């Protein structure tokens, strides 16, 4: 996949795959280190605490300075210029080890660190991307638990002064306000375009803390792959879904692809080129032809299980699209249950009846809600099944608790 790195910029190249030829050209031209580029001859040694400290300092410095690339397996010429290839040995266990260092020795943890190995004779050159962080300032944690905040000053790594740390915290708070405003705008836009606003609907949006570094528009194949991968990311059985897709085609939107399904229930899913996702689903499953509501006979009522399926679908789709477009930063999520102004929305619980059958609880056992409060959560890039479960569980319970429901029926912790 095409990416744009400081090597491309220094060599005057457009976005392309990072390969052996690009690395060798950078060496031939003695491309110098910069604020977002650092050459390293070796990977940090696994049993050397000093090397771990140095790694944490380098990662924190990049995260505090707008992000950048640390390239392992390239030696310098004494003037910060690339001089030679020094192959390193690389496999998935090395990637896991370095991500653990970035998480454990940097505070707040540096998440979204990504690796692009370039095969060369004798091993590999490994380009590690450290994304810009909305949580800066980051501090490198040393063996004595001392914390210092490094940042890049041109090609050098230096430590931030007290005044610089203060400014970094102010910038963090400003970013959080900006993120909240962006999320709210996307959420309100999704509510406005909800297919069935007159009933009870689930609305969900997700945005990456930092957009993808991959260059290019989101094409149809990527969007199709995200919807296909969604079923693999689900925690509930694939039959327990609020997005029933028949033969409805996706259609292009503004830097996005839209999948709108009108039967058997209304849903509108949008995947955006920057890795954002928005989803609105009619939880009442209104059937215009028969003029009846499923599953409880009331258009503004729904099942607690339907809310579980909706959140499960939402988190699964957000995870799938972030992988499709190469997101390497945390995802911020917001979800709620909405309906027509002034209508009381009721989420109905169920209880075990006979065997695997469930009996619908009386509406009096649920707390009617005129306006649900939107709930939020964050999920790291490339989250595993255990983390997706915790995020899905948190969002679902935060919604159900508002209706007086405290237990889950369909979501199960991964084995």
C-alpha positions as CSV (number, residue, x, y, z in Angstrom):
1,X,0.0,0.0,0.0
2,X,1.2,3.5,-0.9
3,X,2.5,5.6,2.1
4,X,4.3,8.9,2.4
5,X,7.3,9.1,4.7
6,X,10.2,11.5,5.3
7,X,12.3,9.4,2.9
8,X,9.8,10.2,0.1
9,X,9.9,13.9,1.0
10,X,13.7,14.1,1.2
11,X,14.0,12.3,-2.2
12,X,11.2,14.3,-3.8
13,X,9.2,11.1,-4.4
14,X,5.4,10.8,-4.4
15,X,3.7,8.3,-2.1
16,X,4.7,4.7,-2.8
17,X,5.5,1.4,-1.1
18,X,8.5,1.6,1.2
19,X,10.9,-0.8,-0.4
20,X,14.6,-1.8,-0.8
21,X,15.1,0.6,-3.7
22,X,13.9,3.6,-1.7
23,X,16.1,2.8,1.3
24,X,19.2,2.3,-0.9
25,X,18.5,5.6,-2.7
26,X,18.3,7.4,0.7
27,X,21.6,5.9,1.6
28,X,23.2,6.9,-1.7
29,X,22.1,10.5,-1.2
30,X,23.0,10.4,2.5
31,X,19.6,11.6,3.6
32,X,20.0,13.3,6.9
33,X,18.0,12.8,10.1
34,X,15.2,15.3,10.7
35,X,12.6,16.2,13.3
36,X,10.5,13.3,11.9
37,X,13.3,10.9,10.8
38,X,15.8,9.0,13.0
39,X,18.3,6.4,11.8
40,X,19.2,3.5,14.1
41,X,21.8,0.8,13.4
42,X,20.3,-1.8,15.7
43,X,17.0,-2.7,17.4
44,X,17.0,-2.2,21.2
45,X,18.4,-5.3,22.9
46,X,15.7,-7.3,24.7
47,X,17.8,-7.8,27.9
48,X,19.3,-4.4,28.1
49,X,17.4,-1.9,30.3
50,X,19.4,1.0,29.0
51,X,18.4,0.2,25.5
52,X,14.8,0.0,26.7
53,X,15.1,3.5,28.3
54,X,16.6,4.9,25.0
55,X,13.8,3.3,23.0
56,X,11.2,4.9,25.3
57,X,12.9,8.3,25.0
58,X,12.9,8.1,21.2
59,X,9.3,7.0,20.9
60,X,8.1,9.7,23.4
61,X,10.1,12.3,21.6
62,X,8.5,11.5,18.2
63,X,5.0,11.4,19.8
64,X,5.6,14.8,21.4
65,X,6.8,16.3,18.1
66,X,4.0,15.6,15.6
67,X,5.0,12.0,14.9
68,X,7.7,10.6,12.7
69,X,9.7,7.5,11.6
70,X,12.5,5.6,13.3
71,X,14.3,3.4,10.9
72,X,16.2,0.4,12.3
73,X,18.9,-1.2,10.3
74,X,20.6,1.9,8.8
75,X,23.9,3.2,10.1
76,X,24.9,6.8,10.0
77,X,28.0,8.5,8.5
78,X,28.9,10.6,11.5
79,X,26.9,13.6,10.3
80,X,23.4,12.2,10.9
81,X,23.2,11.0,7.3
82,X,22.3,7.5,6.1
83,X,25.5,5.6,5.3
84,X,24.9,1.8,5.1
85,X,22.4,-1.0,5.6
86,X,22.9,-3.0,8.7
87,X,20.3,-5.8,8.5
88,X,18.3,-6.6,11.7
89,X,16.5,-9.8,12.4
90,X,12.7,-9.2,12.5
91,X,9.6,-11.2,13.2
92,X,6.2,-10.8,14.8
93,X,7.6,-11.3,18.3
94,X,9.9,-8.3,17.8
95,X,6.9,-6.2,16.9
96,X,5.1,-7.4,20.0
97,X,8.1,-6.7,22.2
98,X,8.6,-3.1,20.9
99,X,4.8,-2.3,21.2
100,X,4.9,-3.5,24.8
101,X,7.9,-1.2,25.5
102,X,6.1,1.7,23.9
103,X,3.1,1.0,26.1
104,X,4.9,0.2,29.3
105,X,7.7,2.7,29.4
106,X,6.0,5.7,28.0
107,X,3.4,7.6,30.0
108,X,0.7,8.1,28.8
109,X,1.2,4.9,26.8
110,X,2.3,5.5,23.2
111,X,-0.3,3.6,21.1
112,X,-0.6,3.1,17.4
113,X,3.1,2.3,16.8
114,X,3.3,0.5,13.5
115,X,6.1,-1.3,11.6
116,X,7.0,-1.6,7.9
117,X,9.7,-4.3,7.4
118,X,11.7,-4.0,4.2
119,X,13.4,-7.3,3.3
120,X,17.2,-6.9,2.4
121,X,20.0,-9.3,2.1
122,X,20.7,-10.8,5.5
123,X,17.5,-9.6,7.2
124,X,15.5,-6.5,7.1
125,X,15.3,-2.7,7.5
126,X,12.4,-1.9,9.8
127,X,10.7,1.5,9.6
128,X,8.7,2.2,12.8
129,X,6.0,4.9,12.5
130,X,5.2,6.8,15.7
131,X,1.9,8.7,15.1
132,X,1.3,12.2,16.3
133,X,-0.5,11.9,19.6
134,X,-3.5,13.7,21.0
135,X,-2.3,12.7,24.5
136,X,1.0,14.6,24.4
137,X,3.0,15.4,26.4
138,X,4.4,11.9,26.8
139,X,7.0,11.1,29.4
140,X,9.7,8.4,29.1
141,X,9.8,6.2,32.2
142,X,13.2,5.2,33.5
143,X,14.2,2.3,35.7
144,X,14.1,4.5,38.8
145,X,10.6,5.5,37.7
146,X,11.8,9.0,36.9
147,X,9.8,10.7,34.2
148,X,11.1,13.1,31.6
149,X,9.4,14.6,28.5
150,X,11.6,14.4,25.4
151,X,10.9,16.0,22.1
152,X,12.7,16.5,18.8
153,X,14.6,19.7,18.1
154,X,15.5,19.2,14.5
155,X,17.6,16.0,14.3
156,X,18.3,16.0,18.0
157,X,16.3,14.7,20.9
158,X,16.2,17.0,23.9
159,X,14.1,17.3,27.1
160,X,11.2,19.7,27.4
161,X,11.4,22.6,29.9
162,X,8.7,23.2,32.5
163,X,7.2,26.0,30.3
164,X,7.2,23.7,27.2
165,X,5.4,20.9,29.2
166,X,2.8,23.5,30.4
167,X,2.2,24.5,26.8
168,X,1.9,20.9,25.7
169,X,-0.8,20.2,28.3
170,X,-2.7,23.3,27.1
171,X,-2.5,21.9,23.6
172,X,-3.8,18.5,24.8
173,X,-6.8,20.1,26.4
174,X,-7.5,22.1,23.2
175,X,-7.3,18.9,21.1
176,X,-9.7,17.2,23.4
177,X,-12.2,20.0,23.0
178,X,-11.7,20.0,19.2
179,X,-12.2,16.2,19.1
180,X,-15.4,16.4,21.2
181,X,-16.8,19.1,18.8
182,X,-15.9,17.0,15.7
183,X,-17.5,13.9,17.3
184,X,-20.6,15.8,18.2
185,X,-20.9,17.2,14.7
186,X,-20.6,13.8,13.1
187,X,-23.0,12.3,15.6
188,X,-25.6,15.0,15.1
189,X,-25.2,14.7,11.3
190,X,-25.8,10.9,11.6
191,X,-29.0,11.5,13.7
192,X,-30.3,13.9,11.0
193,X,-29.8,11.4,8.2
194,X,-31.1,8.4,10.2
195,X,-33.5,6.4,8.1
196,X,-36.3,6.2,10.7
197,X,-36.1,9.1,13.0
198,X,-39.8,8.8,13.9
199,X,-39.1,5.5,15.7
200,X,-36.4,4.3,18.1
201,X,-33.0,4.2,16.6
202,X,-29.4,3.3,17.5
203,X,-26.8,5.9,16.4
204,X,-23.1,5.3,16.5
205,X,-20.0,7.2,15.3
206,X,-16.3,6.5,15.5
207,X,-13.3,8.6,14.5
208,X,-9.6,7.9,14.7
209,X,-7.6,10.2,17.0
210,X,-5.3,10.7,14.0
211,X,-6.3,10.1,10.3
212,X,-4.6,7.4,8.3
213,X,-1.2,8.0,6.9
214,X,-2.1,6.0,3.8
215,X,-2.6,8.1,0.7
216,X,-5.5,7.8,-1.7
217,X,-9.3,7.7,-1.6
218,X,-11.2,4.9,-0.1
219,X,-12.1,2.7,-3.1
220,X,-15.1,0.3,-3.4
221,X,-13.0,-2.8,-2.8
222,X,-11.7,-1.4,0.5
223,X,-15.2,-0.6,1.6
224,X,-16.5,-4.0,0.5
225,X,-13.7,-5.6,2.4
226,X,-14.5,-3.7,5.6
227,X,-18.2,-4.8,5.5
228,X,-17.1,-8.4,4.8
229,X,-14.5,-8.3,7.6
230,X,-17.1,-6.9,10.0
231,X,-18.7,-10.3,10.5
232,X,-15.3,-11.7,11.6
233,X,-14.9,-8.9,14.2
234,X,-18.3,-9.5,15.8
235,X,-18.6,-10.9,19.3
236,X,-22.2,-12.1,18.9
237,X,-23.2,-14.7,16.4
238,X,-23.3,-13.4,12.8
239,X,-27.0,-14.1,12.7
240,X,-27.5,-11.6,15.6
241,X,-27.1,-8.4,13.6
242,X,-28.9,-5.1,13.0
243,X,-27.4,-4.7,9.5
244,X,-29.1,-7.2,7.2
245,X,-27.6,-6.8,3.8
246,X,-29.3,-8.3,0.8
247,X,-28.4,-7.1,-2.7
248,X,-28.3,-3.4,-1.8
249,X,-25.3,-1.8,-3.6
250,X,-23.0,0.6,-1.9
251,X,-23.1,4.1,-3.3
252,X,-20.4,6.8,-3.2
253,X,-20.7,9.7,-0.8
254,X,-18.5,12.6,0.1
255,X,-15.1,10.8,0.5
256,X,-17.1,7.9,1.8
257,X,-19.2,4.9,0.8
258,X,-22.8,4.5,2.0
259,X,-24.7,1.3,2.5
260,X,-28.4,2.0,3.0
261,X,-30.7,-0.9,3.8
262,X,-34.5,-0.4,3.9
263,X,-35.7,-4.0,4.6
264,X,-36.4,-5.7,7.0
265,X,-35.4,-2.7,9.0
266,X,-33.9,0.7,8.2
267,X,-30.1,1.1,8.6
268,X,-27.6,3.5,7.1
269,X,-23.8,2.7,7.4
270,X,-21.2,5.1,6.2
271,X,-17.4,4.4,6.0
272,X,-15.2,7.4,5.5
273,X,-11.7,7.6,3.8
274,X,-10.2,9.0,7.0
275,X,-11.2,5.8,8.9
276,X,-14.4,7.3,10.5
277,X,-17.6,5.3,10.7
278,X,-21.2,6.3,11.2
279,X,-24.2,4.0,11.6
280,X,-27.9,4.5,12.3
281,X,-30.2,1.5,12.8
282,X,-34.0,1.3,13.4
283,X,-34.1,-0.7,16.6
284,X,-37.9,-0.9,16.4
285,X,-37.8,-2.7,13.1
286,X,-40.8,-0.9,11.7
287,X,-42.5,-2.8,8.8
288,X,-44.4,-0.3,6.6
289,X,-46.3,-3.0,4.7
290,X,-47.8,-4.7,7.7
291,X,-47.9,-1.5,9.9
292,X,-46.6,-3.3,12.9
293,X,-43.5,-3.1,15.0
294,X,-41.1,-5.8,15.9
295,X,-40.4,-7.2,18.4
296,X,-42.8,-5.9,21.0
297,X,-45.7,-4.3,19.2
298,X,-44.8,-0.7,20.1
299,X,-42.9,1.5,17.6
300,X,-40.9,3.2,20.4
301,X,-40.0,0.0,22.2
302,X,-37.1,-2.3,21.5
303,X,-35.3,-5.3,23.1
304,X,-32.2,-5.0,25.2
305,X,-30.7,-7.7,23.0
306,X,-31.3,-5.5,19.9
307,X,-29.2,-2.8,21.6
308,X,-26.4,-5.4,22.2
309,X,-26.5,-6.4,18.6
310,X,-26.4,-2.8,17.4
311,X,-23.3,-1.9,19.5
312,X,-21.6,-5.1,18.5
313,X,-22.2,-4.3,14.8
314,X,-21.0,-0.8,15.4
315,X,-17.7,-1.6,17.1
316,X,-17.0,-4.5,14.6
317,X,-17.5,-2.2,11.6
318,X,-15.4,0.6,13.1
319,X,-12.6,-1.9,13.8
320,X,-12.9,-3.4,10.2
321,X,-12.7,0.0,8.4
322,X,-9.8,1.2,10.5
323,X,-7.8,-1.9,9.4
324,X,-8.9,-1.4,5.8
325,X,-7.5,2.1,5.6
326,X,-4.4,1.6,7.8
327,X,-5.4,3.5,11.0
328,X,-2.6,3.4,13.6
329,X,-4.2,5.6,16.3
330,X,-6.9,5.0,18.9
331,X,-10.6,5.1,17.8
332,X,-12.9,7.4,19.7
333,X,-16.5,6.2,19.8
334,X,-19.9,7.7,20.6
335,X,-23.3,5.9,20.8
336,X,-26.8,6.6,21.9
337,X,-30.5,5.6,21.4
338,X,-32.6,8.3,19.8
339,X,-36.2,8.9,18.8
340,X,-38.7,11.6,17.9
341,X,-38.7,14.6,20.1
342,X,-40.8,14.1,23.3
343,X,-41.4,10.4,22.8
344,X,-40.6,8.1,25.7
345,X,-38.2,5.3,24.5
346,X,-38.5,2.0,26.2
347,X,-35.9,-0.8,26.2
348,X,-37.5,-4.1,27.2
349,X,-35.6,-6.8,29.0
350,X,-36.2,-10.5,28.9
351,X,-36.0,-13.3,31.4
352,X,-35.4,-17.1,31.0
353,X,-38.6,-19.0,30.5
354,X,-38.3,-22.6,29.4
355,X,-35.0,-24.0,28.1
356,X,-33.5,-21.5,25.7
357,X,-36.7,-19.5,25.2
358,X,-37.0,-16.0,26.6
359,X,-40.0,-14.3,27.9
360,X,-40.5,-10.5,27.3
361,X,-40.5,-8.6,30.5
362,X,-43.4,-6.2,31.2
363,X,-42.8,-2.6,30.1
364,X,-43.3,-1.5,33.7
365,X,-40.0,-3.1,34.6
366,X,-38.1,-0.7,32.2
367,X,-37.4,2.9,32.8
368,X,-38.8,5.1,29.9
369,X,-36.2,7.6,28.7
370,X,-37.1,10.7,26.7
371,X,-33.5,11.5,25.9
372,X,-30.7,9.0,26.3
373,X,-27.3,10.5,27.1
374,X,-24.7,9.7,24.5
375,X,-21.9,7.5,25.8
376,X,-18.3,7.3,24.7
377,X,-15.3,4.9,24.7
378,X,-11.9,4.6,23.2
379,X,-10.2,1.6,21.6
380,X,-6.6,1.1,20.6
381,X,-5.5,0.5,17.0
382,X,-5.5,-3.2,16.0
383,X,-7.5,-4.1,19.2
384,X,-7.7,-7.8,19.9
385,X,-11.0,-9.6,20.6
386,X,-10.6,-9.2,24.4
387,X,-10.3,-5.4,24.1
388,X,-13.2,-5.2,21.6
389,X,-15.3,-7.1,24.0
390,X,-14.5,-4.7,26.9
391,X,-15.3,-1.7,24.7
392,X,-18.5,-3.2,23.4
393,X,-19.6,-4.3,26.9
394,X,-18.9,-0.8,28.3
395,X,-20.9,1.0,25.6
396,X,-23.8,-1.4,25.8
397,X,-24.1,-1.3,29.6
398,X,-23.8,2.4,29.6
399,X,-26.9,2.6,27.3
400,X,-28.9,-0.2,29.0
401,X,-28.3,1.1,32.5
402,X,-30.0,4.3,31.6
403,X,-33.2,2.2,31.0
404,X,-32.7,0.3,34.3
405,X,-31.3,-2.8,32.7
406,X,-28.1,-4.3,34.2
407,X,-27.4,-7.6,32.5
408,X,-26.4,-8.7,29.0
409,X,-28.0,-11.5,27.1
410,X,-26.1,-12.0,23.9
411,X,-22.6,-10.6,24.5
412,X,-20.2,-13.1,25.9
413,X,-16.6,-12.7,26.9
414,X,-14.2,-14.4,24.5
415,X,-12.9,-17.8,25.6
